[in-house]
Amino acid sequence: MSGTAVEFAARDGYRLAGTLYRPKTPNRRAVLFQAAAGVKQEYYGKFAAYLATRGFAALAFDYRGVGRSCPPKLRGFKASMRDWAEKDIGGALDYLARATHGARLIGIGHSFGGQAFGIVPGNERYVAALTVGAQSGYWGHWRGAGRAGMWFLTHVLLPGVSRLYGYCPARLLGQGEDLPAGVATQWASWCRHPGYLVGALGAQEQYARFAAPIRAYSITDDRYAPLKAVEAFLEFYPNAVRKLERVDPAQMGGGPIGHFGFFRERFKDTLWKDAADWLEGR
């Protein structure tokens, strides 16, 4: 099943590009994909199309500065991660609510997308949230070489290269799509705070108000989201019913999963089915 290309306004009017997947037999539920940083909407397309075969409407989109929502030149383009959450996800949620006419709204947050639920305007409309590899990015949650690497990335590398280039050349670093400088430097600053974005933004009350049930997938071979960081992320949402699902790749037929593998089609009959079954009950 292929989706339909759509365009809609972020909450500040910036035009965003997305793809809307409509089911043949709607189940009155609509899913918004809140992407990881530097991941284009197409990466979620096969899972979104699968959900449409299960009756869900689904919207995947690109944040400003990424994919089809990117300006001609990224150097000097003004954007932040907070813009992504408050303006872009907020606008996408508004659009999906209008497009699906009263469907029950559900968020699927990958990495940053799951971290952002607490500061998304209108998040009280969500009846449930499912996250994959969502974590607190505070560097102290890693161990050993991973901790040293996160410290260097967030204290030295990202701020330095972003200032040098006027944007973050993430592709050059093997870290997904290039990013606006403000996105990379804000994320790095959050990672230097023990409370991550919640502490850095003073957003504890906003996160405490988010009460939709959360199902969080934590993959045992995900080096971007170690268990301690995922557990710390779940603590951001004290008033939500939270369920941590640990996934061992060995129990999924072997082969790595990591931070991105959940969205590959080989998990259609395992992880995708498990997720869709849970979402149908919301």
TORSE-167935 format. One record per atom (N, C-alpha, C): residue in three letters; z, y, x. Coordinates in steps of 0.1 Angstrom, whole numbers, plus 5000, padded with zeros to 4 digits. Atoms other than C-alpha are relative to their C-alpha. Example, Ala and Ser with C-alpha at 12.3 -4.5 7.8 and 13.67 -1.06 7.14 Angstrom:
BEGIN
ala500049885009/ala507849555123/ala500050125009/ser500049894991/ser507149895137/ser500850114992/
***
This chain:
BEGIN
met500049885009/met500050005000/met500050125009/ser500149874992/ser499050345015/ser500650114991/gly499449895007/gly500750665006/gly499050124999/thr500849885002/thr499451004997/thr500550125009/ala499549894991/ala499551295022/ala500450124991/val499549895008/val501551585008/val500550115009/glu499549894993/glu502651925019/glu501050074991/phe499049935008/phe505752115008/phe500850105009/ala499349904993/ala508052395018/ala501449965004/ala498650014996/ala511252375038/ala500750114993/arg499149905008/arg514152575024/arg499850145005/asp500349874996/asp513052875045/asp498550044998/gly501449985003/gly509352845034/gly499149945010/tyr500950074990/tyr508052665066/tyr499349884993/arg500850115006/arg505252425056/arg500249875008/leu499850144994/leu506052055062/leu499049904995/ala500950115004/ala503751755061/ala500749874998/gly499350135003/gly504751425046/gly499049914993/thr500750115008/thr503551105029/thr500849954989/leu499250055011/leu504651004995/leu499449874995/tyr500450135004/tyr504550644985/tyr500549984986/arg499650025014/arg504550574947/arg499949854996/pro500050145005/pro505350234932/pro499149984988/lys500750035012/lys503150064906/lys501049994988/thr499050025010/thr506249974887/thr501350065005/pro498849924995/pro509050234893/pro501349934996/asn498650055003/asn512650124895/asn501050124998/arg499349885002/arg513750484890/arg500950045012/arg499349964988/arg514950524926/arg499050055010/ala500949944990/ala513450744953/ala500850025013/val499550014987/val514050714990/val499450115009/leu500449904990/leu513951005016/leu500349945014/phe499850044986/phe513350895052/phe500450135008/gln499649904991/gln515351125075/gln499949945014/ala500550074987/ala513751055109/ala501050035011/ala499449974987/ala515151025143/ala499350115007/ala500649894992/ala514451305168/ala498849955007/gly501250034993/gly510951295181/gly499349884995/val500750125006/val509751015158/val499250054988/lys500949955011/lys506751085136/lys500149924988/gln499850065013/gln506650995100/gln499349874999/glu500750125001/glu504050725105/glu500849885004/tyr499250114996/tyr506650515122/tyr500749934989/tyr499350055011/tyr508350465089/tyr499149954989/gly500950025011/gly505250405069/gly500049864994/lys500050145005/lys505250025067/lys501249974992/phe498850025008/phe508850015056/phe500050074987/ala500149925012/ala508250295031/ala499049934990/ala501050075009/ala505150105017/ala500749874994/tyr499350125005/tyr507249785015/tyr501050044989/leu499149955010/leu509949974995/leu499250034987/ala500849975011/ala507150094972/ala499749874992/thr500350135007/thr506249724964/thr501349954993/arg498750045007/arg509949684954/arg500450104989/gly499749915011/gly509749974930/gly500550145003/phe499449874995/phe511050264951/phe498850105002/ala500849894994/ala509250594955/ala500650035013/ala499549974987/ala509550694991/ala499250115007/leu500649894993/leu508851005012/leu500450005014/ala499849984986/ala508451025049/ala499450135004/phe500549874996/phe507851355066/phe500350035015/asp499749954986/asp507751535100/asp500850134999/tyr499349874998/tyr510351795110/tyr499150105006/arg500749904994/arg509052125121/arg500049985015/gly500150024985/gly507752095157/gly499649865003/val500350144997/val506951725153/val498749964992/gly501150065007/gly503751545143/gly499150104992/arg500949915008/arg501751705114/arg500750134996/ser499349875003/ser504451975110/ser500150085013/cys499949934987/cys503852095146/cys499150125000/pro501049894998/pro502352435154/pro499049975011/pro501050024990/pro499352465177/pro500649995014/lys499450004987/lys501552535207/lys501549994998/leu498650025001/leu505152415211/leu500850095008/arg499349914990/arg506052635240/arg500550134992/gly499549885007/gly508352915226/gly500249994985/phe499850015014/phe508352775191/phe501549994997/lys498649995003/lys511752855175/lys500449894989/ala499450105009/ala513552555159/ala501249945006/ser498850074995/ser516852375161/ser500249884992/met499750125007/met518352055150/met500750044986/arg499449955013/arg520352245124/arg498950044990/asp501149975008/asp517052375111/asp499549884993/trp500550135005/trp515852015107/trp500949954989/ala499150055010/ala518951925087/ala500050094987/glu499749915012/glu519552235065/glu498750054994/lys501349945005/lys515952365061/lys499049894997/asp501150105002/asp513652065065/asp500449884992/ile499550115009/ile515651775051/ile500350054986/gly499749945013/gly516952005024/gly498850034992/gly501249985007/gly513452105015/gly499349874995/ala500650135004/ala512151745015/ala500849944988/leu499250055011/leu515051644992/leu499650074987/asp500449925012/asp514151924968/asp498649954995/tyr501450045004/tyr510451814968/tyr500149864994/leu500050145005/leu511251444963/leu500750004986/ala499450005013/ala513551524934/ala499050054989/arg501049955010/arg510751734917/arg498949894998/ala501250095000/ala508051474925/ala500449874992/thr499750135006/thr510051174910/thr500850024987/his499549985014/his511451344879/his501349934996/gly498850055004/gly515051254878/gly500449865006/ala499750134994/ala514950934899/ala501450015008/arg498850014992/arg518150824917/arg499650025014/leu500449974986/leu517950974952/leu500949935010/ile499450084989/ile518750764983/ile499550055013/gly500449964987/gly518650865019/gly500049885010/ile500150094989/ile517550645048/ile500050085013/gly499949924989/gly518750805080/gly499949925013/his500150074987/his517550685114/his500550095011/ser499449934989/ser519650805143/ser500450144996/phe499649875005/phe519851185139/phe499950024985/gly500149995015/gly518751145103/gly501249964993/gly498750055006/gly521950955095/gly501150105004/gln499049904997/gln524051205114/gln500050124992/ala500249875006/ala522751495094/ala500450004985/phe499750005015/phe523751385058/phe501050114996/gly499049915004/gly526851605058/gly499750144999/ile500449855001/ile525051935063/ile498750024993/val501349985007/val521951875042/val500450064986/pro499849945012/pro521952115013/pro499649914988/gly500350095011/gly522051934980/gly500349865002/asn499750144997/asn523351614995/asn500949934989/glu499250065011/glu525651564965/glu499149934990/arg500950085009/arg522451434947/arg499849865005/tyr500250144995/tyr522351124969/tyr501049914993/val499150115006/val523750814952/val500349905011/ala499750094989/ala523650624985/ala499350045013/ala500649974987/ala522850645022/ala500049875008/leu500150114991/leu521550375045/leu499650065014/thr500349954986/thr521550435083/thr499749895009/val500450104990/val519950265112/val500250075014/gly499849954987/gly521150335147/gly500650155000/ala499449865001/ala523050655136/ala501449995007/gln498850004991/gln525850745160/gln500550145003/ser499649884994/ser527951015175/ser499450015014/gly500749994987/gly526051145205/gly500950055011/tyr499149964989/tyr529151245225/tyr499949905011/trp500350094988/trp528451115260/trp501149915004/gly498950084996/gly531950975264/gly500149874992/his500050135007/his531250695239/his499249895007/trp500750104992/trp529050525264/trp500849955011/arg499250064989/arg530250305292/arg499149985013/gly500750034987/gly529350255329/gly498850095003/ala501249924996/ala525850355339/ala499450084988/gly500449925012/gly525050455303/gly500750134998/arg499249885001/arg527850705303/arg499550105011/ala500549914990/ala526650855336/ala498650054996/gly501449965004/gly523050865322/gly500150114989/met499949905011/met524151045290/met500650135005/trp499449884994/trp526251295310/trp498950085007/phe501149934993/phe523251375332/phe498950064991/leu501049965010/leu520851395303/leu500450124992/thr499649905009/thr522951625282/thr500650135007/his499449894993/his524551845309/his499050065010/val501049954990/val521551885333/val498649994996/leu501450025002/leu518251735324/leu499450074988/leu500649945012/leu517551845288/leu500150155001/pro500049854999/pro518852205293/pro499150055010/gly500849954989/gly517052235326/gly498550004997/val501550015002/val513552105316/val499650094988/ser500449925011/ser513652285283/ser499950155003/arg500249864995/arg514252625300/arg498850015009/leu501149994991/leu511652545326/leu498650004993/tyr501350015007/tyr508852445302/tyr499850094987/gly500149935013/gly509752645271/gly500049914988/tyr499950115010/tyr509852315252/tyr500649885007/cys499550124993/cys511251975259/cys498849895001/pro501150094998/pro508551745274/pro500549864999/ala499450135002/ala510051435259/ala499149885004/arg501050114997/arg506851225263/arg499949985015/leu500050014986/leu506851295300/leu501249925005/leu498750074996/leu510451155301/leu500149874993/gly499950135007/gly509550855280/gly500949994988/gln499049995011/gln511650975250/gln499450044987/gly500649975013/gly509251005221/gly499250135001/glu500849885001/glu507451315209/glu500750125007/asp499449874994/asp507851655227/asp500750074989/leu499149935010/leu510451875210/leu500150155003/pro499749864998/pro511052245205/pro501250015009/ala498949984991/ala513352375232/ala501450014993/gly498749985007/gly516052475207/gly500549874994/val499550135005/val516152125193/val500749935011/ala499550084989/ala516751965227/ala501350065005/thr498849944994/thr519252225239/thr501249994990/gln498950025009/gln521252215207/gln500649864999/trp499550134999/trp521451845207/trp500849975012/ala499350024988/ala522551845243/ala501450064999/ser498749935001/ser525352095235/ser500949924991/trp499250085009/trp526451875206/trp500649885007/cys499650124993/cys526651575229/cys501150035010/arg499049964991/arg528951765252/arg501350024993/his498849975008/his531451815224/his500649874995/pro499450135004/pro533951525217/pro499849974985/gly500350025015/gly533351585179/gly498650004996/tyr501549995001/tyr529551595184/tyr499750114990/leu500549885008/leu527751805158/leu501150044990/val499049965010/val530651795133/val501050105006/gly499149914993/gly533051945158/gly499350135005/ala500749884994/ala530452175174/ala499750104989/leu500349915011/leu529552325140/leu501250034991/gly498849985009/gly533052315125/gly499749964986/ala500550045013/ala531552115097/ala500849894993/gln499250115004/gln534451885090/gln500149994984/glu499850005014/glu534951995054/glu498749964993/gln501250045006/gln531251955046/gln499849855001/tyr500150154999/tyr531251595059/tyr501049934991/ala499050065008/ala534451525040/ala499550004985/arg500549995013/arg532651625008/arg498949904997/phe501050105003/phe529951365012/phe500649874996/ala499350115005/ala531051074991/ala499149884996/ala500950115003/ala527950854986/ala500349885009/pro499850124992/pro528350494998/pro499049995012/ile500850014988/ile527050435033/ile499949865005/arg500250134994/arg525550115047/arg499450035014/ala500449964986/ala525250155085/ala499649875008/tyr500550114991/tyr523149905106/tyr500250045014/ser499749984985/ser524349875142/ser499449885007/ile500850114993/ile522049665165/ile500749985013/thr499250034988/thr523849485193/thr499350045013/asp500849964988/asp521049565218/asp499550145000/asp500449865001/asp520749925209/asp500750095010/arg499449924989/arg521450125241/arg500250144996/tyr499949865004/tyr521050455223/tyr501250014990/ala498949995010/ala523850365198/ala500949895002/pro499050104997/pro526650155213/pro501050004988/leu499150025012/leu529250025188/leu501050114999/lys499049895000/lys531850285198/lys499450134994/ala500749885005/ala529350565190/ala499749994985/val500250025014/val528450415157/val501350014992/glu498749995007/glu532050375147/glu500550144999/ala499649865000/ala532750735157/ala499250084989/phe500949935010/phe529750845135/phe500649974986/leu499650035013/leu531150665105/leu501350084996/glu498849925002/glu534450855109/glu499750144996/phe500449865005/phe532451175102/phe500250014985/tyr500150005015/tyr532451065065/tyr501249944994/pro498850065004/pro536051005056/pro500149964985/asn499950025014/asn535551005018/asn498949924994/ala501050095005/ala532550775016/ala500449865003/val499850144997/val532750405012/val499049955010/arg500950034989/arg531350285045/arg500049855003/lys500150144996/lys530149945055/lys499149995012/leu500750014988/leu529149865090/leu499449865001/glu500750134999/glu526549585094/glu499549985014/arg500450034987/arg526249445129/arg498949905000/val501250094999/val522849285137/val499849955014/asp500250064987/asp522449045165/asp498549955000/pro501450045000/pro518749005175/pro499849845000/ala500150144999/ala519348635182/ala500049934986/gln500050065014/gln520048575145/gln498950054992/met501249955008/met516848755135/met498749935006/gly501250074994/gly514548505153/gly499750035014/gly500249974986/gly514948635188/gly499250125002/gly500749884997/gly513348915206/gly500850134998/pro499249885001/pro514749265211/pro499850084987/ile500249905012/ile515349515182/ile500350145005/gly499749874994/gly517049805200/gly500150114989/his499849885009/his517050155185/his498950024990/phe501249985008/phe513550135169/phe499549884993/gly500750125005/gly512749775161/gly500249974985/phe499750025014/phe514349775126/phe498850034991/phe501149965009/phe511249945112/phe498749935003/arg501250084998/arg508749685125/arg499949904990/glu500350095011/glu507049465100/glu500549865001/arg499650144998/arg508249145115/arg501449984994/phe498750015007/phe511649215098/phe499950014985/lys500349995015/lys510049225063/lys500949914992/asp499350115008/asp511748905052/asp501549995003/thr498650004996/thr515048975069/thr500750134998/leu499349875001/leu516349325076/leu499550094988/trp500649925011/trp513949495052/trp500549954986/lys499550065013/lys514849255023/lys501450034998/asp498549975002/asp518549295030/asp500250144996/ala499849855003/ala518249675030/ala499650034985/ala500549985014/ala516149674998/ala500849954989/asp499150065010/asp518449444980/asp501250094998/trp498849915002/trp521349674987/trp499650134993/leu500549875007/leu519349984977/leu499849984985/glu500350025014/glu518349824944/glu501350004992/gly498850005007/gly522049804935/gly500750134999/arg499449865000/arg522650174939/arg499750074987/
***
